[in-house]
Amino acid sequence: MKRPYLLKKRGKYWYYRLCDEITFHSIGETAKARAEEYVLNTAIPKGNELDKKRKEPTFKEYSSPFYIWDSCPHIRRLLDERKSITHRHARNQRSQMDKYMLPDIIVQKKLSEIKRADLIDFRSRLLDKIPDFFITVNK
């Protein structure tokens, strides 16, 4: 099994580098066994820390705070820019999200897995759900 780190001796001291890094870091140890112990105990992230870094949100997790007044990043940005947004507008938009977007299957995908084709299919399903009186053409 490949180790998640690389040890290198320069002079009398050992240096380590993790697989996703470019540079070596000094350990300050002269014995290889103590150097390996240091890397395993302190330098390598433990399983939970590594999982937290790599955990990618699904579309549902990402969109869960949107248009909820106290937690929405969009509302916070608008208010910081001194722009106008009402509680009623936020409530209506959240209602639309809950009704049309969040029941769709795309919300179960991770954000990094969503492709252009998925968005086009989602748009088609969304247009099928919207009542005809909302679809108008300006003439």
TIVO-2410 file (N, C-alpha, C; in nm, 3 decimals):
# residues 139
REC num residu      c1      c2      c3 atome chaine
REC   1      M   0.084  -0.118   0.000     N      A
REC   1      M   0.000   0.000   0.000    CA      A
REC   1      M   0.089   0.124   0.000     C      A
REC   2      K   0.054   0.219  -0.082     N      A
REC   2      K   0.131   0.342  -0.093    CA      A
REC   2      K   0.107   0.430   0.029     C      A
REC   3      R   0.216   0.484   0.082     N      A
REC   3      R   0.206   0.573   0.198    CA      A
REC   3      R   0.157   0.711   0.152     C      A
REC   4      P   0.083   0.780   0.237     N      A
REC   4      P   0.034   0.913   0.199    CA      A
REC   4      P   0.137   1.023   0.221     C      A
REC   5      Y   0.262   0.986   0.241     N      A
REC   5      Y   0.368   1.084   0.263    CA      A
REC   5      Y   0.499   1.031   0.205     C      A
REC   6      L   0.596   1.120   0.195     N      A
REC   6      L   0.728   1.084   0.144    CA      A
REC   6      L   0.832   1.138   0.241     C      A
REC   7      L   0.927   1.053   0.283     N      A
REC   7      L   1.034   1.096   0.371    CA      A
REC   7      L   1.162   1.111   0.291     C      A
REC   8      K   1.240   1.212   0.326     N      A
REC   8      K   1.367   1.235   0.257    CA      A
REC   8      K   1.468   1.285   0.359     C      A
REC   9      K   1.591   1.231   0.352     N      A
REC   9      K   1.695   1.275   0.444    CA      A
REC   9      K   1.786   1.373   0.372     C      A
REC  10      R   1.805   1.489   0.434     N      A
REC  10      R   1.898   1.589   0.383    CA      A
REC  10      R   1.996   1.621   0.496     C      A
REC  11      G   2.120   1.591   0.473     N      A
REC  11      G   2.218   1.607   0.580    CA      A
REC  11      G   2.187   1.507   0.688     C      A
REC  12      K   2.171   1.554   0.812     N      A
REC  12      K   2.139   1.460   0.919    CA      A
REC  12      K   1.992   1.463   0.960     C      A
REC  13      Y   1.911   1.551   0.901     N      A
REC  13      Y   1.771   1.565   0.938    CA      A
REC  13      Y   1.678   1.507   0.832     C      A
REC  14      W   1.560   1.462   0.879     N      A
REC  14      W   1.459   1.406   0.790    CA      A
REC  14      W   1.355   1.513   0.758     C      A
REC  15      Y   1.303   1.507   0.636     N      A
REC  15      Y   1.199   1.597   0.587    CA      A
REC  15      Y   1.084   1.512   0.535     C      A
REC  16      Y   0.962   1.566   0.542     N      A
REC  16      Y   0.847   1.494   0.490    CA      A
REC  16      Y   0.770   1.583   0.392     C      A
REC  17      R   0.694   1.515   0.306     N      A
REC  17      R   0.604   1.583   0.213    CA      A
REC  17      R   0.481   1.496   0.199     C      A
REC  18      L   0.363   1.557   0.211     N      A
REC  18      L   0.238   1.484   0.188    CA      A
REC  18      L   0.214   1.475   0.038     C      A
REC  19      C   0.134   1.379  -0.004     N      A
REC  19      C   0.114   1.353  -0.148    CA      A
REC  19      C   0.057   1.472  -0.223     C      A
REC  20      D  -0.028   1.550  -0.160     N      A
REC  20      D  -0.090   1.662  -0.230    CA      A
REC  20      D  -0.011   1.792  -0.217     C      A
REC  21      E   0.110   1.785  -0.163     N      A
REC  21      E   0.193   1.904  -0.145    CA      A
REC  21      E   0.312   1.902  -0.240     C      A
REC  22      I   0.376   2.016  -0.254     N      A
REC  22      I   0.492   2.029  -0.342    CA      A
REC  22      I   0.621   2.033  -0.263     C      A
REC  23      T   0.621   2.102  -0.149     N      A
REC  23      T   0.744   2.125  -0.075    CA      A
REC  23      T   0.760   2.027   0.041     C      A
REC  24      F   0.886   2.005   0.078     N      A
REC  24      F   0.919   1.923   0.194    CA      A
REC  24      F   0.922   2.010   0.318     C      A
REC  25      H   0.888   1.951   0.432     N      A
REC  25      H   0.886   2.022   0.560    CA      A
REC  25      H   0.984   1.954   0.655     C      A
REC  26      S   1.054   2.035   0.731     N      A
REC  26      S   1.151   1.982   0.826    CA      A
REC  26      S   1.079   1.922   0.946     C      A
REC  27      I   1.129   1.807   0.990     N      A
REC  27      I   1.073   1.742   1.107    CA      A
REC  27      I   1.159   1.773   1.229     C      A
REC  28      G   1.288   1.788   1.208     N      A
REC  28      G   1.380   1.812   1.319    CA      A
REC  28      G   1.425   1.685   1.387     C      A
REC  29      E   1.404   1.573   1.322     N      A
REC  29      E   1.444   1.443   1.377    CA      A
REC  29      E   1.561   1.389   1.296     C      A
REC  30      T   1.649   1.316   1.366     N      A
REC  30      T   1.764   1.255   1.299    CA      A
REC  30      T   1.742   1.106   1.277     C      A
REC  31      A   1.649   1.045   1.348     N      A
REC  31      A   1.620   0.902   1.333    CA      A
REC  31      A   1.496   0.884   1.246     C      A
REC  32      K   1.504   0.791   1.153     N      A
REC  32      K   1.393   0.769   1.060    CA      A
REC  32      K   1.266   0.722   1.132     C      A
REC  33      A   1.281   0.635   1.232     N      A
REC  33      A   1.165   0.583   1.305    CA      A
REC  33      A   1.089   0.696   1.375     C      A
REC  34      R   1.162   0.788   1.438     N      A
REC  34      R   1.097   0.901   1.505    CA      A
REC  34      R   1.034   0.996   1.402     C      A
REC  35      A   1.098   1.009   1.288     N      A
REC  35      A   1.044   1.094   1.181    CA      A
REC  35      A   0.912   1.038   1.130     C      A
REC  36      E   0.907   0.906   1.106     N      A
REC  36      E   0.783   0.843   1.061    CA      A
REC  36      E   0.673   0.856   1.166     C      A
REC  37      E   0.710   0.839   1.292     N      A
REC  37      E   0.613   0.851   1.400    CA      A
REC  37      E   0.556   0.994   1.406     C      A
REC  38      Y   0.643   1.092   1.388     N      A
REC  38      Y   0.598   1.232   1.387    CA      A
REC  38      Y   0.497   1.256   1.275     C      A
REC  39      V   0.531   1.209   1.155     N      A
REC  39      V   0.443   1.231   1.040    CA      A
REC  39      V   0.309   1.163   1.061     C      A
REC  40      L   0.312   1.039   1.108     N      A
REC  40      L   0.187   0.965   1.127    CA      A
REC  40      L   0.099   1.026   1.237     C      A
REC  41      N   0.161   1.080   1.341     N      A
REC  41      N   0.083   1.131   1.454    CA      A
REC  41      N   0.039   1.276   1.439     C      A
REC  42      T   0.115   1.357   1.368     N      A
REC  42      T   0.081   1.500   1.366    CA      A
REC  42      T   0.057   1.558   1.227     C      A
REC  43      A   0.129   1.513   1.128     N      A
REC  43      A   0.122   1.580   0.997    CA      A
REC  43      A   0.006   1.533   0.912     C      A
REC  44      I  -0.027   1.405   0.918     N      A
REC  44      I  -0.133   1.350   0.833    CA      A
REC  44      I  -0.268   1.376   0.899     C      A
REC  45      P  -0.363   1.436   0.826     N      A
REC  45      P  -0.497   1.459   0.882    CA      A
REC  45      P  -0.564   1.326   0.915     C      A
REC  46      K  -0.632   1.323   1.026     N      A
REC  46      K  -0.706   1.203   1.065    CA      A
REC  46      K  -0.828   1.186   0.975     C      A
REC  47      G  -0.889   1.070   0.979     N      A
REC  47      G  -1.000   1.038   0.891    CA      A
REC  47      G  -1.112   1.139   0.892     C      A
REC  48      N  -1.156   1.183   1.010     N      A
REC  48      N  -1.267   1.277   1.018    CA      A
REC  48      N  -1.230   1.412   0.959     C      A
REC  49      E  -1.108   1.460   0.985     N      A
REC  49      E  -1.065   1.588   0.931    CA      A
REC  49      E  -1.056   1.582   0.780     C      A
REC  50      L  -1.005   1.472   0.729     N      A
REC  50      L  -0.992   1.456   0.585    CA      A
REC  50      L  -1.129   1.448   0.519     C      A
REC  51      D  -1.223   1.378   0.583     N      A
REC  51      D  -1.358   1.368   0.529    CA      A
REC  51      D  -1.427   1.503   0.527     C      A
REC  52      K  -1.405   1.585   0.631     N      A
REC  52      K  -1.467   1.717   0.635    CA      A
REC  52      K  -1.415   1.805   0.522     C      A
REC  53      K  -1.284   1.793   0.494     N      A
REC  53      K  -1.227   1.874   0.387    CA      A
REC  53      K  -1.282   1.832   0.251     C      A
REC  54      R  -1.297   1.702   0.232     N      A
REC  54      R  -1.336   1.650   0.101    CA      A
REC  54      R  -1.486   1.640   0.081     C      A
REC  55      K  -1.565   1.660   0.185     N      A
REC  55      K  -1.710   1.646   0.172    CA      A
REC  55      K  -1.764   1.756   0.083     C      A
REC  56      E  -1.827   1.714  -0.022     N      A
REC  56      E  -1.886   1.809  -0.116    CA      A
REC  56      E  -2.037   1.812  -0.093     C      A
REC  57      P  -2.095   1.929  -0.089     N      A
REC  57      P  -2.239   1.936  -0.062    CA      A
REC  57      P  -2.321   1.895  -0.185     C      A
REC  58      T  -2.437   1.842  -0.157     N      A
REC  58      T  -2.532   1.817  -0.264    CA      A
REC  58      T  -2.601   1.949  -0.296     C      A
REC  59      F  -2.675   1.950  -0.406     N      A
REC  59      F  -2.748   2.071  -0.443    CA      A
REC  59      F  -2.848   2.108  -0.334     C      A
REC  60      K  -2.909   2.008  -0.273     N      A
REC  60      K  -3.006   2.034  -0.167    CA      A
REC  60      K  -2.940   2.097  -0.045     C      A
REC  61      E  -2.822   2.044  -0.006     N      A
REC  61      E  -2.750   2.101   0.107    CA      A
REC  61      E  -2.706   2.244   0.077     C      A
REC  62      Y  -2.660   2.266  -0.046     N      A
REC  62      Y  -2.615   2.399  -0.085    CA      A
REC  62      Y  -2.730   2.500  -0.084     C      A
REC  63      S  -2.845   2.458  -0.136     N      A
REC  63      S  -2.956   2.551  -0.150    CA      A
REC  63      S  -3.043   2.561  -0.025     C      A
REC  64      S  -3.016   2.481   0.076     N      A
REC  64      S  -3.104   2.480   0.194    CA      A
REC  64      S  -3.116   2.615   0.265     C      A
REC  65      P  -3.013   2.700   0.274     N      A
REC  65      P  -3.035   2.828   0.343    CA      A
REC  65      P  -3.095   2.938   0.256     C      A
REC  66      F  -3.109   2.915   0.126     N      A
REC  66      F  -3.151   3.023   0.037    CA      A
REC  66      F  -3.295   3.065   0.063     C      A
REC  67      Y  -3.312   3.196   0.067     N      A
REC  67      Y  -3.439   3.264   0.089    CA      A
REC  67      Y  -3.500   3.233   0.225     C      A
REC  68      I  -3.418   3.193   0.319     N      A
REC  68      I  -3.456   3.191   0.460    CA      A
REC  68      I  -3.390   3.314   0.520     C      A
REC  69      W  -3.467   3.405   0.573     N      A
REC  69      W  -3.422   3.541   0.602    CA      A
REC  69      W  -3.293   3.547   0.684     C      A
REC  70      D  -3.281   3.468   0.787     N      A
REC  70      D  -3.164   3.479   0.875    CA      A
REC  70      D  -3.040   3.407   0.824     C      A
REC  71      S  -3.054   3.319   0.726     N      A
REC  71      S  -2.938   3.240   0.686    CA      A
REC  71      S  -2.904   3.248   0.538     C      A
REC  72      C  -2.977   3.324   0.461     N      A
REC  72      C  -2.956   3.329   0.316    CA      A
REC  72      C  -2.837   3.420   0.280     C      A
REC  73      P  -2.736   3.367   0.210     N      A
REC  73      P  -2.624   3.452   0.170    CA      A
REC  73      P  -2.664   3.559   0.068     C      A
REC  74      H  -2.761   3.530  -0.016     N      A
REC  74      H  -2.807   3.627  -0.115    CA      A
REC  74      H  -2.874   3.747  -0.047     C      A
REC  75      I  -2.961   3.718   0.048     N      A
REC  75      I  -3.028   3.826   0.121    CA      A
REC  75      I  -2.927   3.909   0.199     C      A
REC  76      R  -2.832   3.841   0.263     N      A
REC  76      R  -2.730   3.912   0.340    CA      A
REC  76      R  -2.648   4.005   0.249     C      A
REC  77      R  -2.613   3.956   0.129     N      A
REC  77      R  -2.537   4.039   0.034    CA      A
REC  77      R  -2.618   4.160  -0.009     C      A
REC  78      L  -2.745   4.140  -0.041     N      A
REC  78      L  -2.829   4.253  -0.081    CA      A
REC  78      L  -2.842   4.357   0.030     C      A
REC  79      L  -2.861   4.310   0.152     N      A
REC  79      L  -2.873   4.404   0.264    CA      A
REC  79      L  -2.741   4.476   0.290     C      A
REC  80      D  -2.628   4.406   0.275     N      A
REC  80      D  -2.497   4.470   0.291    CA      A
REC  80      D  -2.474   4.578   0.187     C      A
REC  81      E  -2.528   4.558   0.067     N      A
REC  81      E  -2.514   4.656  -0.041    CA      A
REC  81      E  -2.622   4.764  -0.034     C      A
REC  82      R  -2.699   4.764   0.074     N      A
REC  82      R  -2.806   4.862   0.095    CA      A
REC  82      R  -2.914   4.855  -0.012     C      A
REC  83      K  -2.937   4.737  -0.064     N      A
REC  83      K  -3.044   4.717  -0.162    CA      A
REC  83      K  -3.169   4.669  -0.090     C      A
REC  84      S  -3.279   4.673  -0.160     N      A
REC  84      S  -3.408   4.644  -0.100    CA      A
REC  84      S  -3.450   4.500  -0.128     C      A
REC  85      I  -3.493   4.433  -0.023     N      A
REC  85      I  -3.557   4.302  -0.036    CA      A
REC  85      I  -3.650   4.287   0.084     C      A
REC  86      T  -3.767   4.233   0.060     N      A
REC  86      T  -3.867   4.223   0.166    CA      A
REC  86      T  -3.878   4.080   0.216     C      A
REC  87      H  -3.932   4.068   0.336     N      A
REC  87      H  -3.958   3.935   0.392    CA      A
REC  87      H  -4.057   3.860   0.304     C      A
REC  88      R  -4.153   3.932   0.251     N      A
REC  88      R  -4.254   3.868   0.167    CA      A
REC  88      R  -4.191   3.808   0.041     C      A
REC  89      H  -4.102   3.884  -0.024     N      A
REC  89      H  -4.035   3.834  -0.144    CA      A
REC  89      H  -3.954   3.708  -0.111     C      A
REC  90      A  -3.880   3.711   0.000     N      A
REC  90      A  -3.800   3.595   0.039    CA      A
REC  90      A  -3.890   3.475   0.066     C      A
REC  91      R  -4.002   3.497   0.134     N      A
REC  91      R  -4.095   3.389   0.165    CA      A
REC  91      R  -4.155   3.331   0.036     C      A
REC  92      N  -4.192   3.418  -0.060     N      A
REC  92      N  -4.248   3.370  -0.186    CA      A
REC  92      N  -4.146   3.291  -0.268     C      A
REC  93      Q  -4.023   3.341  -0.273     N      A
REC  93      Q  -3.920   3.270  -0.349    CA      A
REC  93      Q  -3.888   3.135  -0.286     C      A
REC  94      R  -3.886   3.130  -0.153     N      A
REC  94      R  -3.861   3.004  -0.085    CA      A
REC  94      R  -3.974   2.906  -0.112     C      A
REC  95      S  -4.095   2.956  -0.115     N      A
REC  95      S  -4.209   2.871  -0.146    CA      A
REC  95      S  -4.197   2.812  -0.287     C      A
REC  96      Q  -4.154   2.894  -0.382     N      A
REC  96      Q  -4.134   2.844  -0.519    CA      A
REC  96      Q  -4.024   2.738  -0.523     C      A
REC  97      M  -3.917   2.761  -0.449     N      A
REC  97      M  -3.809   2.661  -0.443    CA      A
REC  97      M  -3.860   2.529  -0.386     C      A
REC  98      D  -3.934   2.538  -0.276     N      A
REC  98      D  -3.986   2.417  -0.212    CA      A
REC  98      D  -4.084   2.343  -0.302     C      A
REC  99      K  -4.159   2.417  -0.380     N      A
REC  99      K  -4.262   2.356  -0.464    CA      A
REC  99      K  -4.205   2.297  -0.594     C      A
REC 100      Y  -4.113   2.368  -0.659     N      A
REC 100      Y  -4.069   2.327  -0.792    CA      A
REC 100      Y  -3.928   2.270  -0.798     C      A
REC 101      M  -3.836   2.324  -0.721     N      A
REC 101      M  -3.696   2.283  -0.736    CA      A
REC 101      M  -3.657   2.167  -0.645     C      A
REC 102      L  -3.686   2.178  -0.518     N      A
REC 102      L  -3.635   2.081  -0.422    CA      A
REC 102      L  -3.694   1.940  -0.435     C      A
REC 103      P  -3.813   1.921  -0.491     N      A
REC 103      P  -3.860   1.783  -0.512    CA      A
REC 103      P  -3.792   1.712  -0.630     C      A
REC 104      D  -3.716   1.784  -0.711     N      A
REC 104      D  -3.655   1.726  -0.830    CA      A
REC 104      D  -3.537   1.636  -0.793     C      A
REC 105      I  -3.502   1.545  -0.884     N      A
REC 105      I  -3.394   1.450  -0.857    CA      A
REC 105      I  -3.256   1.515  -0.863     C      A
REC 106      I  -3.243   1.631  -0.922     N      A
REC 106      I  -3.112   1.696  -0.933    CA      A
REC 106      I  -3.058   1.738  -0.797     C      A
REC 107      V  -3.146   1.757  -0.699     N      A
REC 107      V  -3.101   1.803  -0.567    CA      A
REC 107      V  -3.020   1.697  -0.493     C      A
REC 108      Q  -3.027   1.572  -0.537     N      A
REC 108      Q  -2.953   1.466  -0.472    CA      A
REC 108      Q  -2.809   1.455  -0.522     C      A
REC 109      K  -2.777   1.523  -0.631     N      A
REC 109      K  -2.642   1.517  -0.687    CA      A
REC 109      K  -2.549   1.614  -0.614     C      A
REC 110      K  -2.421   1.576  -0.607     N      A
REC 110      K  -2.321   1.667  -0.554    CA      A
REC 110      K  -2.299   1.777  -0.656     C      A
REC 111      L  -2.263   1.895  -0.607     N      A
REC 111      L  -2.245   2.009  -0.696    CA      A
REC 111      L  -2.140   1.982  -0.803     C      A
REC 112      S  -2.035   1.911  -0.767     N      A
REC 112      S  -1.928   1.885  -0.863    CA      A
REC 112      S  -1.969   1.783  -0.969     C      A
REC 113      E  -2.076   1.709  -0.945     N      A
REC 113      E  -2.121   1.608  -1.040    CA      A
REC 113      E  -2.226   1.659  -1.137     C      A
REC 114      I  -2.278   1.778  -1.114     N      A
REC 114      I  -2.383   1.832  -1.200    CA      A
REC 114      I  -2.321   1.883  -1.329     C      A
REC 115      K  -2.369   1.832  -1.439     N      A
REC 115      K  -2.319   1.869  -1.572    CA      A
REC 115      K  -2.421   1.957  -1.643     C      A
REC 116      R  -2.380   2.011  -1.754     N      A
REC 116      R  -2.467   2.098  -1.833    CA      A
REC 116      R  -2.593   2.024  -1.876     C      A
REC 117      A  -2.578   1.899  -1.916     N      A
REC 117      A  -2.693   1.820  -1.958    CA      A
REC 117      A  -2.794   1.803  -1.844     C      A
REC 118      D  -2.744   1.787  -1.722     N      A
REC 118      D  -2.834   1.777  -1.607    CA      A
REC 118      D  -2.915   1.904  -1.589     C      A
REC 119      L  -2.851   2.018  -1.609     N      A
REC 119      L  -2.921   2.146  -1.594    CA      A
REC 119      L  -3.025   2.166  -1.704     C      A
REC 120      I  -2.993   2.123  -1.825     N      A
REC 120      I  -3.089   2.134  -1.935    CA      A
REC 120      I  -3.209   2.043  -1.911     C      A
REC 121      D  -3.184   1.921  -1.864     N      A
REC 121      D  -3.293   1.830  -1.830    CA      A
REC 121      D  -3.378   1.887  -1.716     C      A
REC 122      F  -3.312   1.944  -1.617     N      A
REC 122      F  -3.383   2.006  -1.505    CA      A
REC 122      F  -3.471   2.120  -1.553     C      A
REC 123      R  -3.418   2.202  -1.642     N      A
REC 123      R  -3.497   2.313  -1.696    CA      A
REC 123      R  -3.620   2.261  -1.770     C      A
REC 124      S  -3.604   2.153  -1.845     N      A
REC 124      S  -3.718   2.095  -1.917    CA      A
REC 124      S  -3.824   2.043  -1.820     C      A
REC 125      R  -3.780   1.974  -1.716     N      A
REC 125      R  -3.876   1.924  -1.616    CA      A
REC 125      R  -3.944   2.040  -1.544     C      A
REC 126      L  -3.868   2.146  -1.519     N      A
REC 126      L  -3.923   2.263  -1.451    CA      A
REC 126      L  -4.028   2.332  -1.537     C      A
REC 127      L  -4.002   2.344  -1.666     N      A
REC 127      L  -4.100   2.406  -1.756    CA      A
REC 127      L  -4.227   2.323  -1.767     C      A
REC 128      D  -4.214   2.191  -1.755     N      A
REC 128      D  -4.332   2.105  -1.758    CA      A
REC 128      D  -4.418   2.123  -1.633     C      A
REC 129      K  -4.356   2.156  -1.521     N      A
REC 129      K  -4.430   2.172  -1.395    CA      A
REC 129      K  -4.501   2.307  -1.385     C      A
REC 130      I  -4.449   2.409  -1.451     N      A
REC 130      I  -4.504   2.544  -1.439    CA      A
REC 130      I  -4.637   2.552  -1.512     C      A
REC 131      P  -4.740   2.606  -1.448     N      A
REC 131      P  -4.870   2.621  -1.515    CA      A
REC 131      P  -4.860   2.711  -1.637     C      A
REC 132      D  -4.948   2.687  -1.735     N      A
REC 132      D  -4.943   2.759  -1.863    CA      A
REC 132      D  -4.966   2.909  -1.848     C      A
REC 133      F  -5.042   2.951  -1.748     N      A
REC 133      F  -5.070   3.094  -1.739    CA      A
REC 133      F  -4.947   3.175  -1.695     C      A
REC 134      F  -4.840   3.108  -1.649     N      A
REC 134      F  -4.715   3.178  -1.620    CA      A
REC 134      F  -4.628   3.193  -1.744     C      A
REC 135      I  -4.651   3.110  -1.843     N      A
REC 135      I  -4.570   3.113  -1.965    CA      A
REC 135      I  -4.637   3.209  -2.062     C      A
REC 136      T  -4.577   3.323  -2.083     N      A
REC 136      T  -4.633   3.423  -2.172    CA      A
REC 136      T  -4.527   3.469  -2.271     C      A
REC 137      V  -4.574   3.525  -2.380     N      A
REC 137      V  -4.486   3.583  -2.481    CA      A
REC 137      V  -4.525   3.728  -2.496     C      A
REC 138      N  -4.429   3.817  -2.482     N      A
REC 138      N  -4.457   3.959  -2.499    CA      A
REC 138      N  -4.461   3.991  -2.648     C      A
REC 139      K  -4.571   4.050  -2.695     N      A
REC 139      K  -4.585   4.083  -2.837    CA      A
REC 139      K  -4.594   4.230  -2.855     C      A
***
